[in-house]
Amino acid sequence: MSSDVGQGFIDRSRAFLTSEYIPRVRGCLRELPEGDLWWRPNAQSNSVGNLVLHLSGNVRQWIVSGVGGEPDERERHAEFEAEGGRNRAELLTLLERTVTEADRVLSRLEPVRLLERRVIQGTRTTVLGAIYHVVEHFGMHTGQIVYITKLRTGTDLAFYEVEDGLAHPRW
């Protein structure tokens, strides 16, 4: 893999996490009433609070630990079992700090390391595979957070403003 392609992959991954997904989750957490943070449509589904805990755990395990070498102390089951205990500010702070840590790891990552092998959460992967997993996983759950927020508030979150036929992010 050329170093330009590898660096492009790292840079775009960082941008998805820090400049696209975090602003959307932040917007949802600001819009969603505090009482709806832990609402679940049924026992098999997750609340926004659970999803934020889960995203934080996933990013920490796969990038901060799996790529960056920090200890893996994740308790995945606790992310889904929680039924409260943290408010909007605490959830947002946790997620933002975790993504900031991951961004630091990615900012120091040399493209030549993307094909190094890792075992993360019992899964054999490469550094590239770990990053790709986190980005797609974060995007999927961000969509769920957006959907729950719209469902509970009836609000158009207006993430984009269209001008001259082009969509511009509003964050």
CNS distance restraints for C-alpha pairs under 8 A (distance, minus, plus):
assign (resid   1 and name CA) (resid   5 and name CA) 6.77 0.50 0.50
assign (resid   1 and name CA) (resid   6 and name CA) 6.59 0.50 0.50
assign (resid   1 and name CA) (resid 112 and name CA) 7.93 0.50 0.50
assign (resid   2 and name CA) (resid   6 and name CA) 6.21 0.50 0.50
assign (resid   3 and name CA) (resid   7 and name CA) 5.89 0.50 0.50
assign (resid   3 and name CA) (resid 111 and name CA) 5.59 0.50 0.50
assign (resid   3 and name CA) (resid 112 and name CA) 6.71 0.50 0.50
assign (resid   4 and name CA) (resid   8 and name CA) 6.00 0.50 0.50
assign (resid   5 and name CA) (resid   9 and name CA) 6.18 0.50 0.50
assign (resid   6 and name CA) (resid  10 and name CA) 6.32 0.50 0.50
assign (resid   6 and name CA) (resid 111 and name CA) 4.84 0.50 0.50
assign (resid   6 and name CA) (resid 112 and name CA) 7.49 0.50 0.50
assign (resid   6 and name CA) (resid 114 and name CA) 7.19 0.50 0.50
assign (resid   7 and name CA) (resid  11 and name CA) 6.01 0.50 0.50
assign (resid   7 and name CA) (resid 110 and name CA) 7.67 0.50 0.50
assign (resid   7 and name CA) (resid 111 and name CA) 5.55 0.50 0.50
assign (resid   8 and name CA) (resid  12 and name CA) 6.01 0.50 0.50
assign (resid   9 and name CA) (resid  13 and name CA) 6.05 0.50 0.50
assign (resid  10 and name CA) (resid  14 and name CA) 6.21 0.50 0.50
assign (resid  10 and name CA) (resid 106 and name CA) 6.69 0.50 0.50
assign (resid  10 and name CA) (resid 107 and name CA) 7.96 0.50 0.50
assign (resid  10 and name CA) (resid 109 and name CA) 7.97 0.50 0.50
assign (resid  10 and name CA) (resid 111 and name CA) 7.59 0.50 0.50
assign (resid  11 and name CA) (resid  15 and name CA) 6.27 0.50 0.50
assign (resid  12 and name CA) (resid  16 and name CA) 6.21 0.50 0.50
assign (resid  13 and name CA) (resid  17 and name CA) 6.41 0.50 0.50
assign (resid  13 and name CA) (resid 131 and name CA) 7.29 0.50 0.50
assign (resid  13 and name CA) (resid 132 and name CA) 7.62 0.50 0.50
assign (resid  13 and name CA) (resid 135 and name CA) 6.43 0.50 0.50
assign (resid  14 and name CA) (resid  18 and name CA) 6.03 0.50 0.50
assign (resid  14 and name CA) (resid  19 and name CA) 7.86 0.50 0.50
assign (resid  14 and name CA) (resid 103 and name CA) 6.12 0.50 0.50
assign (resid  14 and name CA) (resid 106 and name CA) 7.04 0.50 0.50
assign (resid  15 and name CA) (resid  19 and name CA) 5.06 0.50 0.50
assign (resid  15 and name CA) (resid  20 and name CA) 6.68 0.50 0.50
assign (resid  16 and name CA) (resid  20 and name CA) 4.97 0.50 0.50
assign (resid  16 and name CA) (resid  21 and name CA) 6.02 0.50 0.50
assign (resid  16 and name CA) (resid 135 and name CA) 6.98 0.50 0.50
assign (resid  17 and name CA) (resid  21 and name CA) 5.27 0.50 0.50
assign (resid  17 and name CA) (resid  22 and name CA) 6.25 0.50 0.50
assign (resid  17 and name CA) (resid  99 and name CA) 7.03 0.50 0.50
assign (resid  17 and name CA) (resid 135 and name CA) 6.71 0.50 0.50
assign (resid  17 and name CA) (resid 138 and name CA) 7.56 0.50 0.50
assign (resid  18 and name CA) (resid  22 and name CA) 5.55 0.50 0.50
assign (resid  18 and name CA) (resid  23 and name CA) 7.57 0.50 0.50
assign (resid  18 and name CA) (resid  99 and name CA) 6.94 0.50 0.50
assign (resid  18 and name CA) (resid 100 and name CA) 7.74 0.50 0.50
assign (resid  18 and name CA) (resid 103 and name CA) 7.65 0.50 0.50
assign (resid  19 and name CA) (resid  23 and name CA) 6.40 0.50 0.50
assign (resid  20 and name CA) (resid  24 and name CA) 6.53 0.50 0.50
assign (resid  21 and name CA) (resid  25 and name CA) 6.24 0.50 0.50
assign (resid  21 and name CA) (resid 138 and name CA) 7.31 0.50 0.50
assign (resid  21 and name CA) (resid 139 and name CA) 6.68 0.50 0.50
assign (resid  21 and name CA) (resid 142 and name CA) 6.51 0.50 0.50
assign (resid  22 and name CA) (resid  26 and name CA) 5.92 0.50 0.50
assign (resid  22 and name CA) (resid  96 and name CA) 7.23 0.50 0.50
assign (resid  23 and name CA) (resid  27 and name CA) 6.05 0.50 0.50
assign (resid  23 and name CA) (resid 171 and name CA) 6.51 0.50 0.50
assign (resid  24 and name CA) (resid  28 and name CA) 6.26 0.50 0.50
assign (resid  24 and name CA) (resid 142 and name CA) 7.30 0.50 0.50
assign (resid  24 and name CA) (resid 146 and name CA) 7.56 0.50 0.50
assign (resid  24 and name CA) (resid 159 and name CA) 7.23 0.50 0.50
assign (resid  25 and name CA) (resid  29 and name CA) 6.14 0.50 0.50
assign (resid  25 and name CA) (resid 142 and name CA) 6.35 0.50 0.50
assign (resid  25 and name CA) (resid 145 and name CA) 6.93 0.50 0.50
assign (resid  25 and name CA) (resid 146 and name CA) 7.36 0.50 0.50
assign (resid  26 and name CA) (resid  30 and name CA) 6.20 0.50 0.50
assign (resid  26 and name CA) (resid  92 and name CA) 6.79 0.50 0.50
assign (resid  27 and name CA) (resid  31 and name CA) 6.24 0.50 0.50
assign (resid  27 and name CA) (resid 157 and name CA) 7.53 0.50 0.50
assign (resid  28 and name CA) (resid  32 and name CA) 5.91 0.50 0.50
assign (resid  28 and name CA) (resid 145 and name CA) 7.07 0.50 0.50
assign (resid  28 and name CA) (resid 146 and name CA) 6.32 0.50 0.50
assign (resid  28 and name CA) (resid 149 and name CA) 5.98 0.50 0.50
assign (resid  28 and name CA) (resid 157 and name CA) 7.59 0.50 0.50
assign (resid  29 and name CA) (resid  37 and name CA) 7.79 0.50 0.50
assign (resid  29 and name CA) (resid  88 and name CA) 6.32 0.50 0.50
assign (resid  29 and name CA) (resid  92 and name CA) 7.49 0.50 0.50
assign (resid  30 and name CA) (resid  88 and name CA) 7.69 0.50 0.50
assign (resid  31 and name CA) (resid 149 and name CA) 7.38 0.50 0.50
assign (resid  31 and name CA) (resid 153 and name CA) 7.70 0.50 0.50
assign (resid  32 and name CA) (resid  36 and name CA) 6.37 0.50 0.50
assign (resid  32 and name CA) (resid  37 and name CA) 6.81 0.50 0.50
assign (resid  32 and name CA) (resid 149 and name CA) 5.84 0.50 0.50
assign (resid  32 and name CA) (resid 152 and name CA) 7.40 0.50 0.50
assign (resid  32 and name CA) (resid 153 and name CA) 6.68 0.50 0.50
assign (resid  33 and name CA) (resid  37 and name CA) 6.91 0.50 0.50
assign (resid  34 and name CA) (resid  87 and name CA) 6.99 0.50 0.50
assign (resid  34 and name CA) (resid  88 and name CA) 6.55 0.50 0.50
assign (resid  35 and name CA) (resid  39 and name CA) 7.43 0.50 0.50
assign (resid  36 and name CA) (resid 152 and name CA) 7.36 0.50 0.50
assign (resid  37 and name CA) (resid  47 and name CA) 6.46 0.50 0.50
assign (resid  37 and name CA) (resid  48 and name CA) 5.37 0.50 0.50
assign (resid  37 and name CA) (resid  49 and name CA) 5.35 0.50 0.50
assign (resid  37 and name CA) (resid  87 and name CA) 7.85 0.50 0.50
assign (resid  37 and name CA) (resid  88 and name CA) 7.36 0.50 0.50
assign (resid  38 and name CA) (resid  47 and name CA) 4.95 0.50 0.50
assign (resid  38 and name CA) (resid  48 and name CA) 6.18 0.50 0.50
assign (resid  38 and name CA) (resid  49 and name CA) 5.36 0.50 0.50
assign (resid  38 and name CA) (resid  50 and name CA) 7.27 0.50 0.50
assign (resid  38 and name CA) (resid  83 and name CA) 6.05 0.50 0.50
assign (resid  38 and name CA) (resid  84 and name CA) 5.92 0.50 0.50
assign (resid  39 and name CA) (resid  47 and name CA) 5.26 0.50 0.50
assign (resid  39 and name CA) (resid  48 and name CA) 7.43 0.50 0.50
assign (resid  40 and name CA) (resid  45 and name CA) 5.97 0.50 0.50
assign (resid  40 and name CA) (resid  46 and name CA) 5.67 0.50 0.50
assign (resid  40 and name CA) (resid  47 and name CA) 4.82 0.50 0.50
assign (resid  41 and name CA) (resid  45 and name CA) 6.37 0.50 0.50
assign (resid  41 and name CA) (resid  46 and name CA) 7.86 0.50 0.50
assign (resid  41 and name CA) (resid  47 and name CA) 7.93 0.50 0.50
assign (resid  46 and name CA) (resid  50 and name CA) 5.67 0.50 0.50
assign (resid  46 and name CA) (resid  51 and name CA) 6.43 0.50 0.50
assign (resid  46 and name CA) (resid  80 and name CA) 6.89 0.50 0.50
assign (resid  47 and name CA) (resid  51 and name CA) 6.27 0.50 0.50
assign (resid  48 and name CA) (resid  52 and name CA) 6.18 0.50 0.50
assign (resid  48 and name CA) (resid 145 and name CA) 5.74 0.50 0.50
assign (resid  48 and name CA) (resid 148 and name CA) 7.29 0.50 0.50
assign (resid  49 and name CA) (resid  53 and name CA) 6.30 0.50 0.50
assign (resid  49 and name CA) (resid  83 and name CA) 7.98 0.50 0.50
assign (resid  49 and name CA) (resid  84 and name CA) 7.32 0.50 0.50
assign (resid  49 and name CA) (resid  86 and name CA) 7.89 0.50 0.50
assign (resid  49 and name CA) (resid  91 and name CA) 7.06 0.50 0.50
assign (resid  50 and name CA) (resid  54 and name CA) 5.98 0.50 0.50
assign (resid  50 and name CA) (resid  79 and name CA) 5.66 0.50 0.50
assign (resid  50 and name CA) (resid  80 and name CA) 5.49 0.50 0.50
assign (resid  50 and name CA) (resid  81 and name CA) 7.79 0.50 0.50
assign (resid  50 and name CA) (resid  82 and name CA) 6.53 0.50 0.50
assign (resid  50 and name CA) (resid  83 and name CA) 7.70 0.50 0.50
assign (resid  51 and name CA) (resid  55 and name CA) 6.00 0.50 0.50
assign (resid  51 and name CA) (resid  79 and name CA) 7.67 0.50 0.50
assign (resid  51 and name CA) (resid  80 and name CA) 7.87 0.50 0.50
assign (resid  51 and name CA) (resid 141 and name CA) 6.71 0.50 0.50
assign (resid  51 and name CA) (resid 145 and name CA) 7.38 0.50 0.50
assign (resid  52 and name CA) (resid  56 and name CA) 6.18 0.50 0.50
assign (resid  52 and name CA) (resid  91 and name CA) 6.59 0.50 0.50
assign (resid  52 and name CA) (resid  92 and name CA) 7.85 0.50 0.50
assign (resid  52 and name CA) (resid  95 and name CA) 6.62 0.50 0.50
assign (resid  53 and name CA) (resid  57 and name CA) 6.18 0.50 0.50
assign (resid  53 and name CA) (resid  79 and name CA) 5.28 0.50 0.50
assign (resid  53 and name CA) (resid  80 and name CA) 7.97 0.50 0.50
assign (resid  53 and name CA) (resid  91 and name CA) 7.29 0.50 0.50
assign (resid  53 and name CA) (resid  94 and name CA) 7.99 0.50 0.50
assign (resid  53 and name CA) (resid  95 and name CA) 7.55 0.50 0.50
assign (resid  54 and name CA) (resid  58 and name CA) 6.03 0.50 0.50
assign (resid  54 and name CA) (resid  76 and name CA) 7.20 0.50 0.50
assign (resid  54 and name CA) (resid  79 and name CA) 5.20 0.50 0.50
assign (resid  54 and name CA) (resid  80 and name CA) 7.18 0.50 0.50
assign (resid  55 and name CA) (resid  59 and name CA) 6.05 0.50 0.50
assign (resid  55 and name CA) (resid  95 and name CA) 7.34 0.50 0.50
assign (resid  55 and name CA) (resid 138 and name CA) 6.43 0.50 0.50
assign (resid  55 and name CA) (resid 141 and name CA) 7.63 0.50 0.50
assign (resid  56 and name CA) (resid  60 and name CA) 6.09 0.50 0.50
assign (resid  56 and name CA) (resid  94 and name CA) 6.97 0.50 0.50
assign (resid  56 and name CA) (resid  95 and name CA) 5.31 0.50 0.50
assign (resid  56 and name CA) (resid  98 and name CA) 5.95 0.50 0.50
assign (resid  56 and name CA) (resid  99 and name CA) 7.58 0.50 0.50
assign (resid  57 and name CA) (resid  61 and name CA) 6.02 0.50 0.50
assign (resid  57 and name CA) (resid  74 and name CA) 6.09 0.50 0.50
assign (resid  57 and name CA) (resid  75 and name CA) 7.77 0.50 0.50
assign (resid  57 and name CA) (resid  76 and name CA) 6.84 0.50 0.50
assign (resid  57 and name CA) (resid  79 and name CA) 7.55 0.50 0.50
assign (resid  58 and name CA) (resid  62 and name CA) 5.95 0.50 0.50
assign (resid  58 and name CA) (resid 134 and name CA) 7.10 0.50 0.50
assign (resid  59 and name CA) (resid  63 and name CA) 5.57 0.50 0.50
assign (resid  59 and name CA) (resid  64 and name CA) 6.78 0.50 0.50
assign (resid  59 and name CA) (resid  98 and name CA) 6.94 0.50 0.50
assign (resid  59 and name CA) (resid  99 and name CA) 6.99 0.50 0.50
assign (resid  59 and name CA) (resid 102 and name CA) 6.92 0.50 0.50
assign (resid  59 and name CA) (resid 134 and name CA) 6.22 0.50 0.50
assign (resid  60 and name CA) (resid  64 and name CA) 4.71 0.50 0.50
assign (resid  60 and name CA) (resid  65 and name CA) 6.02 0.50 0.50
assign (resid  60 and name CA) (resid  72 and name CA) 7.73 0.50 0.50
assign (resid  60 and name CA) (resid  74 and name CA) 7.87 0.50 0.50
assign (resid  60 and name CA) (resid  98 and name CA) 6.35 0.50 0.50
assign (resid  60 and name CA) (resid 102 and name CA) 7.03 0.50 0.50
assign (resid  61 and name CA) (resid  65 and name CA) 5.04 0.50 0.50
assign (resid  61 and name CA) (resid  66 and name CA) 5.95 0.50 0.50
assign (resid  61 and name CA) (resid  72 and name CA) 5.79 0.50 0.50
assign (resid  61 and name CA) (resid  73 and name CA) 7.75 0.50 0.50
assign (resid  61 and name CA) (resid  74 and name CA) 6.51 0.50 0.50
assign (resid  61 and name CA) (resid 120 and name CA) 7.48 0.50 0.50
assign (resid  61 and name CA) (resid 121 and name CA) 7.77 0.50 0.50
assign (resid  62 and name CA) (resid  66 and name CA) 4.64 0.50 0.50
assign (resid  62 and name CA) (resid  67 and name CA) 6.53 0.50 0.50
assign (resid  62 and name CA) (resid 120 and name CA) 6.39 0.50 0.50
assign (resid  62 and name CA) (resid 121 and name CA) 7.95 0.50 0.50
assign (resid  62 and name CA) (resid 130 and name CA) 5.98 0.50 0.50
assign (resid  62 and name CA) (resid 131 and name CA) 7.45 0.50 0.50
assign (resid  62 and name CA) (resid 134 and name CA) 6.96 0.50 0.50
assign (resid  63 and name CA) (resid  67 and name CA) 4.72 0.50 0.50
assign (resid  63 and name CA) (resid  68 and name CA) 6.07 0.50 0.50
assign (resid  63 and name CA) (resid 102 and name CA) 5.78 0.50 0.50
assign (resid  63 and name CA) (resid 105 and name CA) 7.29 0.50 0.50
assign (resid  63 and name CA) (resid 130 and name CA) 6.92 0.50 0.50
assign (resid  63 and name CA) (resid 131 and name CA) 6.69 0.50 0.50
assign (resid  63 and name CA) (resid 134 and name CA) 7.65 0.50 0.50
assign (resid  64 and name CA) (resid  68 and name CA) 4.78 0.50 0.50
assign (resid  64 and name CA) (resid  69 and name CA) 6.66 0.50 0.50
assign (resid  64 and name CA) (resid  70 and name CA) 6.00 0.50 0.50
assign (resid  64 and name CA) (resid 101 and name CA) 6.62 0.50 0.50
assign (resid  64 and name CA) (resid 102 and name CA) 5.25 0.50 0.50
assign (resid  64 and name CA) (resid 105 and name CA) 6.49 0.50 0.50
assign (resid  65 and name CA) (resid  69 and name CA) 4.67 0.50 0.50
assign (resid  65 and name CA) (resid  70 and name CA) 4.28 0.50 0.50
assign (resid  65 and name CA) (resid  71 and name CA) 5.65 0.50 0.50
assign (resid  65 and name CA) (resid  72 and name CA) 5.49 0.50 0.50
assign (resid  66 and name CA) (resid  70 and name CA) 7.45 0.50 0.50
assign (resid  66 and name CA) (resid  72 and name CA) 7.74 0.50 0.50
assign (resid  66 and name CA) (resid 118 and name CA) 7.01 0.50 0.50
assign (resid  66 and name CA) (resid 119 and name CA) 7.56 0.50 0.50
assign (resid  66 and name CA) (resid 120 and name CA) 5.88 0.50 0.50
assign (resid  66 and name CA) (resid 127 and name CA) 7.98 0.50 0.50
assign (resid  66 and name CA) (resid 130 and name CA) 7.65 0.50 0.50
assign (resid  67 and name CA) (resid 105 and name CA) 7.48 0.50 0.50
assign (resid  67 and name CA) (resid 118 and name CA) 7.91 0.50 0.50
assign (resid  67 and name CA) (resid 127 and name CA) 6.11 0.50 0.50
assign (resid  67 and name CA) (resid 130 and name CA) 7.51 0.50 0.50
assign (resid  68 and name CA) (resid 105 and name CA) 5.61 0.50 0.50
assign (resid  75 and name CA) (resid  79 and name CA) 7.16 0.50 0.50
assign (resid  76 and name CA) (resid  80 and name CA) 7.30 0.50 0.50
assign (resid  77 and name CA) (resid  81 and name CA) 6.26 0.50 0.50
assign (resid  78 and name CA) (resid  82 and name CA) 6.04 0.50 0.50
assign (resid  86 and name CA) (resid  90 and name CA) 5.73 0.50 0.50
assign (resid  86 and name CA) (resid  91 and name CA) 6.24 0.50 0.50
assign (resid  87 and name CA) (resid  91 and name CA) 6.19 0.50 0.50
assign (resid  88 and name CA) (resid  92 and name CA) 6.13 0.50 0.50
assign (resid  89 and name CA) (resid  93 and name CA) 6.00 0.50 0.50
assign (resid  90 and name CA) (resid  94 and name CA) 6.11 0.50 0.50
assign (resid  91 and name CA) (resid  95 and name CA) 6.28 0.50 0.50
assign (resid  92 and name CA) (resid  96 and name CA) 5.99 0.50 0.50
assign (resid  93 and name CA) (resid  97 and name CA) 5.95 0.50 0.50
assign (resid  94 and name CA) (resid  98 and name CA) 6.16 0.50 0.50
assign (resid  95 and name CA) (resid  99 and name CA) 6.17 0.50 0.50
assign (resid  96 and name CA) (resid 100 and name CA) 6.04 0.50 0.50
assign (resid  97 and name CA) (resid 101 and name CA) 6.22 0.50 0.50
assign (resid  98 and name CA) (resid 102 and name CA) 6.26 0.50 0.50
assign (resid  99 and name CA) (resid 103 and name CA) 5.97 0.50 0.50
assign (resid 100 and name CA) (resid 104 and name CA) 6.27 0.50 0.50
assign (resid 101 and name CA) (resid 105 and name CA) 6.48 0.50 0.50
assign (resid 102 and name CA) (resid 106 and name CA) 6.24 0.50 0.50
assign (resid 103 and name CA) (resid 107 and name CA) 5.92 0.50 0.50
assign (resid 104 and name CA) (resid 108 and name CA) 6.53 0.50 0.50
assign (resid 105 and name CA) (resid 109 and name CA) 6.36 0.50 0.50
assign (resid 109 and name CA) (resid 113 and name CA) 7.16 0.50 0.50
assign (resid 110 and name CA) (resid 114 and name CA) 7.58 0.50 0.50
assign (resid 113 and name CA) (resid 127 and name CA) 6.96 0.50 0.50
assign (resid 114 and name CA) (resid 126 and name CA) 6.61 0.50 0.50
assign (resid 114 and name CA) (resid 127 and name CA) 4.80 0.50 0.50
assign (resid 114 and name CA) (resid 128 and name CA) 4.75 0.50 0.50
assign (resid 115 and name CA) (resid 126 and name CA) 5.31 0.50 0.50
assign (resid 115 and name CA) (resid 127 and name CA) 5.94 0.50 0.50
assign (resid 115 and name CA) (resid 128 and name CA) 6.23 0.50 0.50
assign (resid 116 and name CA) (resid 126 and name CA) 5.32 0.50 0.50
assign (resid 116 and name CA) (resid 127 and name CA) 5.77 0.50 0.50
assign (resid 117 and name CA) (resid 124 and name CA) 7.24 0.50 0.50
assign (resid 117 and name CA) (resid 125 and name CA) 5.80 0.50 0.50
assign (resid 117 and name CA) (resid 126 and name CA) 4.34 0.50 0.50
assign (resid 117 and name CA) (resid 127 and name CA) 6.48 0.50 0.50
assign (resid 118 and name CA) (resid 124 and name CA) 5.89 0.50 0.50
assign (resid 118 and name CA) (resid 125 and name CA) 5.33 0.50 0.50
assign (resid 118 and name CA) (resid 126 and name CA) 5.45 0.50 0.50
assign (resid 118 and name CA) (resid 127 and name CA) 6.68 0.50 0.50
assign (resid 119 and name CA) (resid 123 and name CA) 5.23 0.50 0.50
assign (resid 119 and name CA) (resid 124 and name CA) 4.48 0.50 0.50
assign (resid 119 and name CA) (resid 125 and name CA) 6.07 0.50 0.50
assign (resid 120 and name CA) (resid 124 and name CA) 6.60 0.50 0.50
assign (resid 120 and name CA) (resid 125 and name CA) 7.33 0.50 0.50
assign (resid 120 and name CA) (resid 130 and name CA) 7.95 0.50 0.50
assign (resid 125 and name CA) (resid 129 and name CA) 5.60 0.50 0.50
assign (resid 125 and name CA) (resid 130 and name CA) 6.46 0.50 0.50
assign (resid 126 and name CA) (resid 130 and name CA) 6.15 0.50 0.50
assign (resid 127 and name CA) (resid 131 and name CA) 6.32 0.50 0.50
assign (resid 128 and name CA) (resid 132 and name CA) 6.06 0.50 0.50
assign (resid 129 and name CA) (resid 133 and name CA) 5.98 0.50 0.50
assign (resid 130 and name CA) (resid 134 and name CA) 6.32 0.50 0.50
assign (resid 131 and name CA) (resid 135 and name CA) 6.25 0.50 0.50
assign (resid 132 and name CA) (resid 136 and name CA) 6.20 0.50 0.50
assign (resid 133 and name CA) (resid 137 and name CA) 5.83 0.50 0.50
assign (resid 134 and name CA) (resid 138 and name CA) 5.84 0.50 0.50
assign (resid 135 and name CA) (resid 139 and name CA) 6.16 0.50 0.50
assign (resid 136 and name CA) (resid 140 and name CA) 6.18 0.50 0.50
assign (resid 137 and name CA) (resid 141 and name CA) 6.35 0.50 0.50
assign (resid 138 and name CA) (resid 142 and name CA) 5.94 0.50 0.50
assign (resid 139 and name CA) (resid 143 and name CA) 6.30 0.50 0.50
assign (resid 140 and name CA) (resid 144 and name CA) 6.62 0.50 0.50
assign (resid 141 and name CA) (resid 145 and name CA) 6.21 0.50 0.50
assign (resid 142 and name CA) (resid 146 and name CA) 6.17 0.50 0.50
assign (resid 143 and name CA) (resid 147 and name CA) 6.11 0.50 0.50
assign (resid 144 and name CA) (resid 148 and name CA) 6.14 0.50 0.50
assign (resid 145 and name CA) (resid 149 and name CA) 6.09 0.50 0.50
assign (resid 146 and name CA) (resid 150 and name CA) 6.20 0.50 0.50
assign (resid 147 and name CA) (resid 151 and name CA) 5.99 0.50 0.50
assign (resid 148 and name CA) (resid 152 and name CA) 6.01 0.50 0.50
assign (resid 149 and name CA) (resid 153 and name CA) 5.92 0.50 0.50
assign (resid 149 and name CA) (resid 154 and name CA) 7.76 0.50 0.50
assign (resid 149 and name CA) (resid 155 and name CA) 7.76 0.50 0.50
assign (resid 150 and name CA) (resid 154 and name CA) 4.99 0.50 0.50
assign (resid 150 and name CA) (resid 155 and name CA) 5.41 0.50 0.50
assign (resid 150 and name CA) (resid 156 and name CA) 6.85 0.50 0.50
assign (resid 150 and name CA) (resid 157 and name CA) 7.44 0.50 0.50
assign (resid 158 and name CA) (resid 170 and name CA) 7.52 0.50 0.50
assign (resid 159 and name CA) (resid 169 and name CA) 5.86 0.50 0.50
assign (resid 159 and name CA) (resid 170 and name CA) 5.50 0.50 0.50
assign (resid 159 and name CA) (resid 171 and name CA) 7.22 0.50 0.50
assign (resid 160 and name CA) (resid 167 and name CA) 5.74 0.50 0.50
assign (resid 160 and name CA) (resid 168 and name CA) 5.23 0.50 0.50
assign (resid 160 and name CA) (resid 169 and name CA) 4.43 0.50 0.50
assign (resid 160 and name CA) (resid 170 and name CA) 5.26 0.50 0.50
assign (resid 161 and name CA) (resid 167 and name CA) 5.58 0.50 0.50
assign (resid 161 and name CA) (resid 168 and name CA) 5.20 0.50 0.50
assign (resid 161 and name CA) (resid 169 and name CA) 6.37 0.50 0.50
assign (resid 161 and name CA) (resid 170 and name CA) 6.27 0.50 0.50
assign (resid 162 and name CA) (resid 166 and name CA) 5.31 0.50 0.50
assign (resid 162 and name CA) (resid 167 and name CA) 4.38 0.50 0.50
assign (resid 162 and name CA) (resid 168 and name CA) 6.13 0.50 0.50
assign (resid 163 and name CA) (resid 167 and name CA) 6.50 0.50 0.50
assign (resid 163 and name CA) (resid 168 and name CA) 7.42 0.50 0.50
